Every structure is written in C-alpha cells, then in structure tokens.
Amino acid sequence: MKANTLATTAFLALLSSSINAQDASLIYQNSVGSTVTVYTNNGYGSGFFIEQDIIATNYHVIENAYNVNVGFNNSSSKYNVSILAIDAYNDLALLKVNGTSQKPLTISGKQTVPGEKIFVIGTPKGLQATISDGIVSGLRNDQGRELIQITAPISPGSSGGPVFNKDGEVIGVCVMQFKEGQNLNFAIPYKYLNTLKTKKKETAKPYTTAPPAPKVTGPAVKGSGSYVVAKTSDNLSSLSLDYITRNGNETAFCFTYTNNSGNNSMMTIWMDNYKLYDRNTQQYYSASHINLPGVDAPKAVFDGESVRFTVTFTNLPANLTNFDLRESDCTETAFCFSGLSINNYTKSSYTYSDIVKTYELKNQGKLTIFSRYGSSGDINFWLADNYTGKLTRYITNSSYSPSCGDEGALTLTISEGSYRWRASDEKYNWQDTKYVTANTCNSISLIVK
C-alpha cells in the first residue's frame, strides 16, 4: 500500500472575528471546562457534560466504534466511558465517564427563536476548544424531527458539541452541515436529550476493545481464531494492524488507516503486491484478496477520516510465529510490518466473520476528473475543501470521455455521497456539487463554455 500527502494551505481561526468579545469570552470561560473531545477508533467528535458524570454527544460519533474515550478540552487527560443510552433516530448518545466528574452545563428553559445570538464550542478538524458564533437562522422539521438551523461555523469534529444562547445556556447539540451550501449548519434541540435522559440504563455497558459482534452459535471452525494485534506500521504511524483472524484455510489481516494531517490535506492509499514472508521457512505468500483499490483509482482519505480494510491470504502455515508483511521494497511510503507472531497477541472471542464484516470497505464509488481545456497551465482540484491533486493534461477529442483510471484523468475511490468541488488554473475557476454513486464510475468534466 502507498500513501500520498496532497498538501494545501488552510487557515483555521479559533475565534470568529465577528464574535462579541465580552459575550464570547465569558461563555468560553464558564463553559469550556465542561466540554470534551470524544475519541474513537474511527475518528473524533465533541461532547459536553449534562450531569457530573454523564456526557452528551451524537450517536454517529460513536456508531460502530469499539474503542471510545474522552478528553477534557482544557486538559491533556483522557478517560474511559461507558454507554448509558442511545437515540439513533435523533442522533444522540449519553456516555458515563469513569474516574472523574465535572460541573454540568446550564440548560436553557427558554424557547429558541430565529435571529437570536448563539455560540458553539467543539473540536472542528481536531482543534480542541474552538468557539465560534452566529445566529439561529431557522427552525426546521426533517421528517418529524425538529432541527435548529444555525450560522455558527462547524466542521467535521464539531458533531456533539453544545450550542449556547447569549446567556451561556445550552439550547442544542451540533449535528451536521450541508457541504454544498454556505453556513447551512444544524443542531438537535435539547428537548430530545431530556427525553433520552429518562431512558438511560441503571447499569452502564462498557465499550469493549474489540468490534461488536452477534452471538455465535454452533461448533467452532477447525483452525479458526482471532487475535488482537494493535501494532503500528514500521514506516507510517497512520496505519495500524488491528486484528489477525483465521477461518479454515483463510487468514485475514485487518487494518485501519487514519489521516490526521490536520491541514485539509487529502491522502490517497492503495495496495500493490502485498506479501507475507515466513522467516522460519524463508517462504513468501501472496495475498489472495485485497479489500482496497489499486493505484489507478486509489482510496481517498479526507483529513480527520479513518478507513478500515482487510488483506486475505489462503493456505498459510498453521504456525505463524515469526513473519513479516511486506509491500514491494518497504520504502517509507509502503505499509510494512516486521517481526509479527500470533503467539505474542491476545486471543479474541470474536469470530472471523464478525471482524471481517466490521472491516469491509462498503458503498464506494469511483470519481474521475478530467479537462477538455488546457491553455492556461495546470489545473488544481479540491474535493470537500481537501486539496486533491493537479491535472497536467487535457482531453482534445471532444467525443471521448475517459473511464475511471484512464490516462489523462485524475481518479479516486470515495464513499457514496454528495461532494462540493472546485478547481482553478491561472485564468479560470470552476465549482459545483457532485453526487458520487457507489459501484459506478462518476465523472467531472472541466470545460470552458
């Protein structure tokens, strides 16, 4: 596998320039100690104390996570949490923090109205304890669920953070933004949290250190077994080998790649010629299946995003006690692990199918970007505000549209969804929104009309 860093420059301000200094500083001073960053194996989000030992956040922040803890936004300490209650429909979750307590934030009893001043504290793009301001721009209804539309800037990582009124009282929970619009941000009204609080469990259910799994029935498969590895790549701290799991003659290695560049730089990852080297027998084994695209359409990993994938081998020796995972010559951009041994790792109770399903790369589509214009230099391209790459060639045949992976086009593999994009050269600028459909080659053509 390879990883490319696609550099860009981004300016992220901790305080919006339009904030009233007295209101903002007072709210910040009184509230930041009761806000947290929620860390998971999938990324991070925001949260806040609603009771001395209970934290509110968004359900999607912790959804499908198997390792969750929180850190105070004014401290470097981290604490384990347990799940108390979940409301998937309204995208809310309550977490019980273990080993510490904090003063809860004050909840508003007033009616929220359009036009009122609001403030948000969270961890946008990994920047802890960021405060921004805006107004309530509308009260919306989304299929029976109420939402508060706000203009305060939020970004990935803000989800789960508190929204305050001008008196420093919480009126809602940050939940989402529309990337294709300007300042189209939304919060969940606090009343839904009040309802969830009445349904919290008497006994908290701790998060495990392994993927959630259904109950397994029937006899174990001969030669099966799963092992918790949690080892970082020799070359890249952004890649970890999480599990080795075996089922008969198949052995799957389960990885997580995380882009923590923090500067709106997209990473692209792909896999080439992955092999296992058995040091005991000095024999190489080639991967039979790689759940990751190749170099012609690499997987895009946005800043702050984590991607899981698997590499499967068949007919490996039963006794894997001294082996390496190697790609090509194991240069600094290759994903390699040396000195591995199943004997060194903890046995997991989860089965092969449990873990492999958790690490499937699902709902992926390909996006190819090409230009029919090229008279004023190279064209730089951004996707979802992440610098994606540069087009140095253009298509001269007006009747030809390149397929994904064709020469002359920039091709990526990305998750299904709607993306705002922009492009520019020395003379022209382009921008629009593109919906990428899974299992399809989607295209963006840059032309001058």
VOPAGU-2260 file (C-alpha; in pm, 1 decimal, decimal comma):
REM VOPAGU-2260
SITE   aa  ch    i         X         Y         Z
SITE  MET   A    0       0,0       0,0       0,0
SITE  LYS   A    1     115,1     353,3     -61,2
SITE  ALA   A    2       6,9     684,4      89,4
SITE  ASN   A    3      33,4    1022,8     -79,9
SITE  THR   A    4      22,7    1354,8     103,2
SITE  LEU   A    5    -151,0    1618,5    -107,1
SITE  ALA   A    6     -54,1    1946,4      50,8
SITE  THR   A    7    -269,9    2252,6      81,1
SITE  THR   A    8    -276,4    2559,6     298,5
SITE  ALA   A    9    -566,1    2622,5     530,9
SITE  PHE   A   10    -629,6    2893,3     784,3
SITE  LEU   A   11    -844,6    2785,4    1075,5
SITE  ALA   A   12    -929,2    3052,5    1329,8
SITE  LEU   A   13   -1006,8    2966,6    1691,1
SITE  LEU   A   14   -1237,4    3261,3    1729,3
SITE  SER   A   15   -1466,5    3400,1    1463,8
SITE  SER   A   16   -1380,4    3763,5    1401,8
SITE  SER   A   17   -1740,3    3870,7    1442,0
SITE  ILE   A   18   -1778,9    3739,3    1799,2
SITE  ASN   A   19   -1868,3    3995,1    2058,2
SITE  ALA   A   20   -1558,0    3970,3    2277,8
SITE  GLN   A   21   -1733,5    4013,8    2613,1
SITE  ASP   A   22   -2010,2    3758,5    2547,2
SITE  ALA   A   23   -1781,6    3504,3    2385,0
SITE  SER   A   24   -1501,2    3522,7    2640,1
SITE  LEU   A   25   -1739,8    3491,2    2933,6
SITE  ILE   A   26   -1926,2    3195,3    2782,8
SITE  TYR   A   27   -1596,1    3032,2    2692,0
SITE  GLN   A   28   -1450,8    3083,5    3039,4
SITE  ASN   A   29   -1759,1    2943,4    3214,4
SITE  SER   A   30   -1818,2    2650,3    2979,2
SITE  VAL   A   31   -1501,6    2513,0    2817,3
SITE  GLY   A   32   -1410,3    2302,5    3122,6
SITE  SER   A   33   -1734,9    2110,3    3081,4
SITE  THR   A   34   -1676,7    2026,7    2714,9
SITE  VAL   A   35   -1483,7    1727,2    2582,6
SITE  THR   A   36   -1339,7    1572,1    2270,6
SITE  VAL   A   37   -1472,8    1221,4    2206,6
SITE  TYR   A   38   -1204,3     992,2    2061,6
SITE  THR   A   39   -1285,8     664,6    1884,4
SITE  ASN   A   40   -1100,7     420,2    1661,7
SITE  ASN   A   41   -1295,7     578,9    1371,8
SITE  GLY   A   42   -1207,6     943,3    1442,8
SITE  TYR   A   43   -1325,3    1207,2    1686,6
SITE  GLY   A   44   -1613,9    1434,7    1776,1
SITE  SER   A   45   -1730,2    1666,7    2052,7
SITE  GLY   A   46   -1937,9    1635,3    2368,0
SITE  PHE   A   47   -2034,1    1806,3    2693,0
SITE  PHE   A   48   -2139,3    1729,3    3049,7
SITE  ILE   A   49   -2511,8    1727,4    3122,5
SITE  GLU   A   50   -2461,4    1570,4    3466,9
SITE  GLN   A   51   -2147,5    1542,3    3678,8
SITE  ASP   A   52   -2050,2    1210,3    3521,9
SITE  ILE   A   53   -2267,0    1197,6    3208,9
SITE  ILE   A   54   -2163,7    1332,2    2868,1
SITE  ALA   A   55   -2389,6    1400,9    2569,8
SITE  THR   A   56   -2271,3    1358,8    2211,3
SITE  ASN   A   57   -2403,1    1249,0    1871,2
SITE  TYR   A   58   -2473,7     883,5    1811,3
SITE  HIS   A   59   -2288,7     895,1    1478,8
SITE  VAL   A   60   -1969,6     996,9    1662,9
SITE  ILE   A   61   -1958,1     659,1    1841,3
SITE  GLU   A   62   -2151,4     446,5    1592,3
SITE  ASN   A   63   -1968,6     118,9    1512,8
SITE  ALA   A   64   -1675,7     223,2    1732,4
SITE  TYR   A   65   -1511,2     -34,4    1956,3
SITE  ASN   A   66   -1271,6     193,2    2142,9
SITE  VAL   A   67   -1404,5     518,5    2291,2
SITE  ASN   A   68   -1264,2     765,4    2543,2
SITE  VAL   A   69   -1294,6    1136,3    2614,0
SITE  GLY   A   70   -1051,6    1416,1    2686,2
SITE  PHE   A   71   -1127,0    1747,8    2855,1
SITE  ASN   A   72   -1083,9    2039,6    2618,2
SITE  ASN   A   73    -876,7    2228,7    2876,6
SITE  SER   A   74    -660,4    1929,8    2974,2
SITE  SER   A   75    -449,7    1652,4    2820,7
SITE  SER   A   76    -610,7    1380,9    3037,4
SITE  LYS   A   77    -828,4    1111,1    2879,7
SITE  TYR   A   78   -1093,2     893,7    3045,9
SITE  ASN   A   79   -1275,6     575,0    2955,8
SITE  VAL   A   80   -1651,4     589,0    2905,9
SITE  SER   A   81   -1949,0     353,8    2910,4
SITE  ILE   A   82   -2269,6     376,3    2713,1
SITE  LEU   A   83   -2581,9     479,1    2903,0
SITE  ALA   A   84   -2840,2     541,8    2631,8
SITE  ILE   A   85   -2869,6     583,9    2254,6
SITE  ASP   A   86   -3129,6     751,3    2034,8
SITE  ALA   A   87   -3022,5     659,6    1681,3
SITE  TYR   A   88   -3317,0     835,3    1515,8
SITE  ASN   A   89   -3235,6    1172,0    1674,7
SITE  ASP   A   90   -2859,7    1101,3    1655,6
SITE  LEU   A   91   -2791,8    1132,7    2030,0
SITE  ALA   A   92   -2595,4     929,3    2283,6
SITE  LEU   A   93   -2523,7     951,4    2656,1
SITE  LEU   A   94   -2187,3     834,8    2790,6
SITE  LYS   A   95   -2089,6     772,9    3151,6
SITE  VAL   A   96   -1734,0     887,5    3219,3
SITE  ASN   A   97   -1526,9     675,7    3454,1
SITE  GLY   A   98   -1277,2     814,5    3705,3
SITE  THR   A   99   -1370,9    1183,3    3704,1
SITE  SER   A  100   -1660,9    1426,3    3722,1
SITE  GLN   A  101   -1729,4    1780,7    3607,7
SITE  LYS   A  102   -1980,8    2057,7    3655,9
SITE  PRO   A  103   -2263,5    2015,0    3400,4
SITE  LEU   A  104   -2355,3    2293,5    3161,6
SITE  THR   A  105   -2666,5    2500,7    3226,9
SITE  ILE   A  106   -2965,5    2407,6    3013,3
SITE  SER   A  107   -3193,5    2674,1    2866,9
SITE  GLY   A  108   -3561,6    2675,6    2955,3
SITE  LYS   A  109   -3639,6    2946,1    2701,7
SITE  GLN   A  110   -3794,6    2899,8    2360,6
SITE  THR   A  111   -3544,3    2918,3    2075,1
SITE  VAL   A  112   -3632,2    3181,2    1814,7
SITE  PRO   A  113   -3480,1    3272,7    1476,1
SITE  GLY   A  114   -3242,0    3566,0    1493,0
SITE  GLU   A  115   -3110,7    3507,9    1843,5
SITE  LYS   A  116   -2734,8    3505,9    1902,5
SITE  ILE   A  117   -2569,1    3167,1    1956,0
SITE  PHE   A  118   -2221,2    3023,0    2025,7
SITE  VAL   A  119   -2068,3    2680,9    1962,2
SITE  ILE   A  120   -1775,3    2505,8    2133,7
SITE  GLY   A  121   -1624,0    2192,3    1983,6
SITE  THR   A  122   -1330,4    2023,2    1810,3
SITE  PRO   A  123   -1358,3    2110,6    1439,7
SITE  LYS   A  124   -1086,5    1940,9    1235,8
SITE  GLY   A  125    -921,6    1830,1    1561,2
SITE  LEU   A  126    -882,7    2183,9    1700,0
SITE  GLN   A  127    -994,9    2141,4    2059,2
SITE  ALA   A  128   -1192,5    2405,5    2248,4
SITE  THR   A  129   -1278,7    2611,3    1940,5
SITE  ILE   A  130   -1552,2    2871,4    1988,1
SITE  SER   A  131   -1749,0    3028,2    1705,1
SITE  ASP   A  132   -2060,0    3240,6    1685,2
SITE  GLY   A  133   -2366,4    3300,2    1470,2
SITE  ILE   A  134   -2741,7    3323,4    1490,7
SITE  VAL   A  135   -3039,0    3090,2    1480,3
SITE  SER   A  136   -3130,4    3120,4    1113,3
SITE  GLY   A  137   -3435,4    2895,4    1118,2
SITE  LEU   A  138   -3635,3    2621,7    1288,5
SITE  ARG   A  139   -3677,9    2321,0    1059,9
SITE  ASN   A  140   -3871,7    1995,5    1052,0
SITE  ASP   A  141   -3699,1    1694,4     899,2
SITE  GLN   A  142   -3949,7    1409,3     863,0
SITE  GLY   A  143   -4099,4    1479,4    1203,6
SITE  ARG   A  144   -3769,8    1561,4    1375,2
SITE  GLU   A  145   -3709,8    1922,4    1475,7
SITE  LEU   A  146   -3377,5    2084,8    1389,3
SITE  ILE   A  147   -3226,0    2424,3    1472,1
SITE  GLN   A  148   -3060,0    2585,3    1170,7
SITE  ILE   A  149   -2756,4    2794,4    1273,7
SITE  THR   A  150   -2492,8    3007,0    1103,2
SITE  ALA   A  151   -2211,0    2942,4    1353,6
SITE  PRO   A  152   -1930,0    2771,2    1158,8
SITE  ILE   A  153   -1890,7    2398,3    1226,2
SITE  SER   A  154   -1673,4    2132,2    1060,7
SITE  PRO   A  155   -1609,0    1758,0    1092,0
SITE  GLY   A  156   -1524,5    1707,8    1459,2
SITE  SER   A  157   -1783,0    1962,3    1580,3
SITE  SER   A  158   -2055,5    1695,9    1597,4
SITE  GLY   A  159   -2185,2    1651,3    1950,7
SITE  GLY   A  160   -2073,1    1992,1    2073,8
SITE  PRO   A  161   -2304,3    2227,7    2267,7
SITE  VAL   A  162   -2487,5    2524,3    2114,4
SITE  PHE   A  163   -2530,6    2812,9    2361,7
SITE  ASN   A  164   -2763,8    3112,4    2365,5
SITE  LYS   A  165   -2635,7    3458,5    2459,9
SITE  ASP   A  166   -2681,9    3374,5    2828,9
SITE  GLY   A  167   -2446,3    3076,6    2805,1
SITE  GLU   A  168   -2726,7    2820,5    2830,9
SITE  VAL   A  169   -2734,9    2510,7    2610,3
SITE  ILE   A  170   -3014,7    2506,9    2351,5
SITE  GLY   A  171   -2898,1    2221,1    2131,8
SITE  VAL   A  172   -2634,6    1976,0    2009,2
SITE  CYS   A  173   -2435,6    2030,6    1686,1
SITE  VAL   A  174   -2516,1    1753,4    1440,8
SITE  MET   A  175   -2441,2    1829,5    1074,8
SITE  GLN   A  176   -2365,8    2071,9     794,5
SITE  PHE   A  177   -2459,8    2086,3     427,2
SITE  LYS   A  178   -2128,1    2094,7     241,7
SITE  GLU   A  179   -2292,4    2218,0     -76,5
SITE  GLY   A  180   -2421,7    2534,9      91,9
SITE  GLN   A  181   -2284,4    2828,8     287,3
SITE  ASN   A  182   -2338,3    2832,7     665,5
SITE  LEU   A  183   -2612,4    2570,3     642,7
SITE  ASN   A  184   -2545,2    2409,6     979,8
SITE  PHE   A  185   -2783,7    2228,7    1212,7
SITE  ALA   A  186   -2830,1    2136,9    1577,9
SITE  ILE   A  187   -3062,8    1899,0    1759,6
SITE  PRO   A  188   -3289,4    2073,8    2014,7
SITE  TYR   A  189   -3200,6    1992,6    2373,9
SITE  LYS   A  190   -3550,9    1860,2    2446,6
SITE  TYR   A  191   -3458,0    1533,0    2274,0
SITE  LEU   A  192   -3172,8    1489,1    2522,4
SITE  ASN   A  193   -3416,7    1542,4    2809,2
SITE  THR   A  194   -3624,2    1254,7    2674,3
SITE  LEU   A  195   -3317,3    1032,9    2635,1
SITE  LYS   A  196   -3207,2    1104,9    2993,1
SITE  THR   A  197   -3525,2     943,5    3123,6
SITE  LYS   A  198   -3438,3     621,9    2937,7
SITE  LYS   A  199   -3076,2     579,5    3047,0
SITE  LYS   A  200   -2979,8     241,5    3183,4
SITE  GLU   A  201   -2930,2     171,9    3552,4
SITE  THR   A  202   -2603,5      -6,3    3471,8
SITE  ALA   A  203   -2369,7     129,7    3207,1
SITE  LYS   A  204   -2248,0    -101,8    2933,4
SITE  PRO   A  205   -1872,4     -54,5    2882,4
SITE  TYR   A  206   -1725,3     -22,6    2535,0
SITE  THR   A  207   -1516,0    -326,3    2451,5
SITE  THR   A  208   -1172,4    -320,9    2291,9
SITE  ALA   A  209   -1295,7    -532,4    2001,8
SITE  PRO   A  210   -1560,2    -485,8    1730,7
SITE  PRO   A  211   -1917,8    -551,1    1840,5
SITE  ALA   A  212   -2033,4    -896,6    1737,8
SITE  PRO   A  213   -2352,2   -1102,7    1735,3
SITE  LYS   A  214   -2378,1   -1413,2    1949,5
SITE  VAL   A  215   -2205,6   -1707,2    1786,4
SITE  THR   A  216   -2376,3   -2045,3    1783,4
SITE  GLY   A  217   -2262,9   -2384,6    1664,5
SITE  PRO   A  218   -1920,0   -2551,2    1674,2
SITE  ALA   A  219   -1603,1   -2351,9    1606,9
SITE  VAL   A  220   -1445,0   -2390,3    1265,0
SITE  LYS   A  221   -1133,4   -2604,9    1278,1
SITE  GLY   A  222    -821,4   -2389,8    1266,3
SITE  SER   A  223   -1013,8   -2071,0    1342,0
SITE  GLY   A  224    -905,8   -1798,8    1582,3
SITE  SER   A  225    -883,6   -1421,7    1615,3
SITE  TYR   A  226    -606,0   -1217,7    1773,9
SITE  VAL   A  227    -584,6    -854,8    1888,9
SITE  VAL   A  228    -262,0    -707,6    1744,5
SITE  ALA   A  229    -285,8    -324,4    1775,7
SITE  LYS   A  230      53,7    -269,2    1611,0
SITE  THR   A  231     163,8      37,7    1415,1
SITE  SER   A  232     331,6       3,7    1075,8
SITE  ASP   A  233     711,5      11,4    1059,3
SITE  ASN   A  234     702,4     315,0     830,7
SITE  LEU   A  235     380,5     506,1     896,9
SITE  SER   A  236     219,8     588,7    1230,6
SITE  SER   A  237    -107,7     647,6    1044,9
SITE  LEU   A  238    -152,3     274,1     976,2
SITE  SER   A  239    -226,8       7,9    1236,2
SITE  LEU   A  240    -272,3    -367,9    1213,2
SITE  ASP   A  241    -567,4    -425,7    1445,1
SITE  TYR   A  242    -654,2    -794,6    1410,2
SITE  ILE   A  243    -540,6   -1122,9    1264,6
SITE  THR   A  244    -833,0   -1360,9    1220,1
SITE  ARG   A  245    -836,2   -1714,3    1074,2
SITE  ASN   A  246   -1110,6   -1933,7     936,1
SITE  GLY   A  247   -1007,5   -2268,6     794,4
SITE  ASN   A  248    -756,6   -2200,9     515,9
SITE  GLU   A  249    -818,1   -1822,4     510,7
SITE  THR   A  250    -629,5   -1567,6     719,7
SITE  ALA   A  251    -739,3   -1202,8     716,8
SITE  PHE   A  252    -528,7    -910,8     836,9
SITE  CYS   A  253    -743,2    -613,7     941,9
SITE  PHE   A  254    -603,7    -260,9     916,6
SITE  THR   A  255    -705,4      97,5     997,3
SITE  TYR   A  256    -556,0     396,8     816,9
SITE  THR   A  257    -616,1     742,3     971,5
SITE  ASN   A  258    -548,8    1079,0     811,0
SITE  ASN   A  259    -457,3    1313,5    1096,2
SITE  SER   A  260    -276,5    1571,4     883,6
SITE  GLY   A  261    -489,8    1848,5    1035,5
SITE  ASN   A  262    -444,9    2085,3     740,1
SITE  ASN   A  263    -715,5    1983,9     491,2
SITE  SER   A  264    -473,9    1756,2     304,4
SITE  MET   A  265    -627,2    1455,2     136,9
SITE  MET   A  266    -435,8    1128,1     149,2
SITE  THR   A  267    -470,7     859,3    -115,7
SITE  ILE   A  268    -399,5     495,9     -34,3
SITE  TRP   A  269    -378,2     183,4    -244,5
SITE  MET   A  270    -229,8    -164,6    -226,9
SITE  ASP   A  271      31,1    -321,9    -452,2
SITE  ASN   A  272     177,3    -671,6    -446,2
SITE  TYR   A  273     125,7    -746,3     -76,0
SITE  LYS   A  274     312,3   -1049,5      57,8
SITE  LEU   A  275     368,6   -1240,1     380,0
SITE  TYR   A  276     724,9   -1355,6     445,5
SITE  ASP   A  277     763,3   -1654,6     680,0
SITE  ARG   A  278    1101,6   -1609,4     846,3
SITE  ASN   A  279    1105,3   -1968,9     971,2
SITE  THR   A  280    1076,2   -2124,3     625,6
SITE  GLN   A  281    1203,8   -1822,4     426,0
SITE  GLN   A  282     898,3   -1854,9     201,4
SITE  TYR   A  283     678,6   -1580,3      52,6
SITE  TYR   A  284     297,8   -1595,5      24,8
SITE  SER   A  285      96,3   -1356,7    -195,8
SITE  ALA   A  286    -235,2   -1204,7     -84,1
SITE  SER   A  287    -539,9   -1368,7    -240,7
SITE  HIS   A  288    -773,5   -1072,9    -184,4
SITE  ILE   A  289    -717,6    -705,7    -100,1
SITE  ASN   A  290   -1019,7    -501,7      10,5
SITE  LEU   A  291    -865,9    -179,8    -122,9
SITE  PRO   A  292    -839,0     -30,4    -473,5
SITE  GLY   A  293    -524,0     -22,0    -681,4
SITE  VAL   A  294    -306,5     267,7    -793,4
SITE  ASP   A  295    -531,1     352,5   -1090,7
SITE  ALA   A  296    -814,3     458,8    -853,9
SITE  PRO   A  297    -670,9     498,8    -501,7
SITE  LYS   A  298    -892,2     533,9    -196,1
SITE  ALA   A  299    -932,9     898,1     -88,7
SITE  VAL   A  300    -898,9     960,7     285,6
SITE  PHE   A  301   -1011,3    1307,0     392,6
SITE  ASP   A  302    -844,6    1495,8     675,1
SITE  GLY   A  303    -971,0    1352,1    1004,3
SITE  GLU   A  304   -1113,7    1038,0     840,7
SITE  SER   A  305   -1027,8     673,0     916,8
SITE  VAL   A  306   -1058,0     386,8     668,8
SITE  ARG   A  307   -1070,4      16,2     752,0
SITE  PHE   A  308    -973,9    -261,2     510,9
SITE  THR   A  309    -861,0    -622,9     500,3
SITE  VAL   A  310    -595,2    -828,1     322,7
SITE  THR   A  311    -664,8   -1201,4     295,9
SITE  PHE   A  312    -423,2   -1491,0     239,7
SITE  THR   A  313    -509,3   -1856,2     173,2
SITE  ASN   A  314    -322,1   -2169,8     279,7
SITE  LEU   A  315     -79,3   -2004,0     517,0
SITE  PRO   A  316     112,9   -2228,1     758,1
SITE  ALA   A  317     -72,9   -2310,8    1078,0
SITE  ASN   A  318     214,3   -2191,3    1295,3
SITE  LEU   A  319     269,1   -1821,7    1218,3
SITE  THR   A  320     529,0   -1747,0    1484,8
SITE  ASN   A  321     782,0   -1527,8    1303,6
SITE  PHE   A  322     673,2   -1340,6     990,4
SITE  ASP   A  323     663,0   -1005,3     809,8
SITE  LEU   A  324     400,5    -829,9     598,5
SITE  ARG   A  325     570,4    -660,2     306,0
SITE  GLU   A  326     480,3    -440,9      11,9
SITE  SER   A  327     737,0    -409,2    -264,7
SITE  ASP   A  328    1067,5    -295,3    -112,5
SITE  CYS   A  329     914,6    -147,8     205,7
SITE  THR   A  330    1007,0     210,8     127,0
SITE  GLU   A  331     888,5     485,8     362,5
SITE  THR   A  332     551,2     509,8     183,7
SITE  ALA   A  333     488,1     134,4     182,0
SITE  PHE   A  334     283,3     -35,5     451,1
SITE  CYS   A  335     507,0    -295,7     613,4
SITE  PHE   A  336     512,8    -481,0     946,3
SITE  SER   A  337     807,4    -685,8    1068,0
SITE  GLY   A  338     858,7    -938,9    1344,6
SITE  LEU   A  339     496,4   -1049,6    1382,7
SITE  SER   A  340     393,6   -1360,7    1577,9
SITE  ILE   A  341      47,2   -1483,2    1668,0
SITE  ASN   A  342     192,9   -1615,5    1993,4
SITE  ASN   A  343     250,1   -1255,6    2106,9
SITE  TYR   A  344    -110,9   -1141,5    2074,9
SITE  THR   A  345    -421,5   -1175,9    2289,8
SITE  LYS   A  346    -684,0   -1422,1    2173,5
SITE  SER   A  347   -1016,4   -1256,6    2086,9
SITE  SER   A  348   -1359,4   -1411,3    2142,3
SITE  TYR   A  349   -1491,3   -1264,2    1817,3
SITE  THR   A  350   -1511,6   -1478,5    1506,3
SITE  TYR   A  351   -1364,5   -1436,0    1161,3
SITE  SER   A  352   -1695,5   -1320,2    1011,7
SITE  ASP   A  353   -1761,4   -1075,4    1299,0
SITE  ILE   A  354   -1432,8    -892,4    1246,9
SITE  VAL   A  355   -1413,1    -908,7     866,3
SITE  LYS   A  356   -1763,4    -760,5     833,3
SITE  THR   A  357   -1657,4    -471,8    1056,5
SITE  TYR   A  358   -1358,4    -401,1     830,9
SITE  GLU   A  359   -1536,7    -418,4     495,4
SITE  LEU   A  360   -1489,0    -116,6     272,3
SITE  LYS   A  361   -1851,6     -52,8     173,5
SITE  ASN   A  362   -2050,4     185,0     -50,5
SITE  GLN   A  363   -1755,5     302,5    -256,6
SITE  GLY   A  364   -1773,9     474,3    -594,0
SITE  LYS   A  365   -1509,6     594,0    -836,0
SITE  LEU   A  366   -1476,0     956,5    -940,3
SITE  THR   A  367   -1271,7    1060,1   -1242,8
SITE  ILE   A  368   -1185,3    1425,7   -1308,0
SITE  PHE   A  369   -1067,5    1539,9   -1648,7
SITE  SER   A  370   -1036,0    1857,3   -1852,3
SITE  ARG   A  371   -1129,8    1945,1   -2208,7
SITE  TYR   A  372    -946,1    2273,1   -2168,1
SITE  GLY   A  373    -577,3    2331,4   -2102,0
SITE  SER   A  374    -449,1    2658,3   -2240,1
SITE  SER   A  375    -352,8    2833,7   -1915,1
SITE  GLY   A  376    -143,6    2586,8   -1717,7
SITE  ASP   A  377    -208,7    2306,0   -1473,2
SITE  ILE   A  378    -549,1    2280,4   -1304,8
SITE  ASN   A  379    -561,2    2233,9    -926,4
SITE  PHE   A  380    -858,2    2043,8    -785,1
SITE  TRP   A  381   -1023,0    2041,0    -439,0
SITE  LEU   A  382   -1287,7    1798,9    -315,6
SITE  ALA   A  383   -1482,3    1880,8       3,8
SITE  ASP   A  384   -1221,2    2151,8      73,7
SITE  ASN   A  385    -940,2    1893,7      64,5
SITE  TYR   A  386    -670,1    1951,9    -195,8
SITE  THR   A  387    -697,2    1650,6    -423,4
SITE  GLY   A  388    -438,0    1687,4    -698,1
SITE  LYS   A  389    -337,1    1850,7   -1021,2
SITE  LEU   A  390    -446,5    1794,8   -1381,4
SITE  THR   A  391    -146,5    1840,0   -1609,1
SITE  ARG   A  392    -306,5    1706,7   -1928,3
SITE  TYR   A  393    -634,4    1762,1   -2107,3
SITE  ILE   A  394    -857,8    1570,0   -2348,9
SITE  THR   A  395    -850,4    1706,8   -2703,0
SITE  ASN   A  396   -1102,7    1463,9   -2852,8
SITE  SER   A  397   -1445,5    1617,9   -2783,6
SITE  SER   A  398   -1624,8    1287,3   -2847,7
SITE  TYR   A  399   -1414,7    1091,4   -2595,9
SITE  SER   A  400   -1487,1    1071,9   -2223,6
SITE  PRO   A  401   -1226,6     881,4   -2020,6
SITE  SER   A  402   -1330,2     595,9   -1793,5
SITE  CYS   A  403   -1218,7     573,9   -1432,9
SITE  GLY   A  404    -847,4     501,7   -1422,3
SITE  ASP   A  405    -776,7     611,0   -1780,4
SITE  GLU   A  406    -460,4     804,5   -1853,7
SITE  GLY   A  407    -504,0    1181,1   -1855,2
SITE  ALA   A  408    -765,9    1184,4   -1578,8
SITE  LEU   A  409    -744,1    1206,2   -1201,2
SITE  THR   A  410    -936,3     913,1   -1049,4
SITE  LEU   A  411   -1027,1     844,3    -685,8
SITE  THR   A  412   -1230,7     591,0    -491,5
SITE  ILE   A  413   -1459,5     763,0    -237,4
SITE  SER   A  414   -1766,1     687,1     -28,5
SITE  GLU   A  415   -2108,3     738,8    -182,7
SITE  GLY   A  416   -2246,7    1087,2    -118,4
SITE  SER   A  417   -2264,7    1449,1    -229,6
SITE  TYR   A  418   -1940,8    1647,9    -251,7
SITE  ARG   A  419   -1868,6    2013,0    -313,5
SITE  TRP   A  420   -1574,6    2057,6    -550,0
SITE  ARG   A  421   -1374,9    2340,6    -701,4
SITE  ALA   A  422   -1089,6    2376,7    -949,1
SITE  SER   A  423    -871,4    2659,3   -1077,1
SITE  ASP   A  424    -582,1    2746,8   -1301,2
SITE  GLU   A  425    -415,8    3077,6   -1383,2
SITE  LYS   A  426    -720,0    3200,9   -1573,5
SITE  TYR   A  427   -1039,2    3015,9   -1480,0
SITE  ASN   A  428   -1225,9    2887,8   -1175,6
SITE  TRP   A  429   -1483,9    2607,3   -1160,8
SITE  GLN   A  430   -1706,2    2491,6    -875,6
SITE  ASP   A  431   -2012,7    2274,4    -832,4
SITE  THR   A  432   -2155,7    1979,6    -638,2
SITE  LYS   A  433   -2123,6    1615,9    -746,1
SITE  TYR   A  434   -2312,6    1315,1    -613,4
SITE  VAL   A  435   -2096,2    1004,1    -624,9
SITE  THR   A  436   -2290,7     678,6    -664,3
SITE  ALA   A  437   -2147,5     355,3    -523,5
SITE  ASN   A  438   -2019,7      84,2    -760,6
SITE  THR   A  439   -2022,2     331,3   -1050,3
SITE  CYS   A  440   -1768,3     536,4   -1244,7
SITE  ASN   A  441   -1872,1     900,6   -1186,6
SITE  SER   A  442   -1709,7    1186,3   -1375,5
SITE  ILE   A  443   -1644,6    1560,6   -1357,3
SITE  SER   A  444   -1550,4    1735,3   -1681,5
SITE  LEU   A  445   -1385,0    2077,7   -1668,1
SITE  ILE   A  446   -1469,2    2281,2   -1978,3
SITE  VAL   A  447   -1473,6    2647,1   -2076,2
SITE  LYS   A  448   -1808,1    2749,6   -2223,6
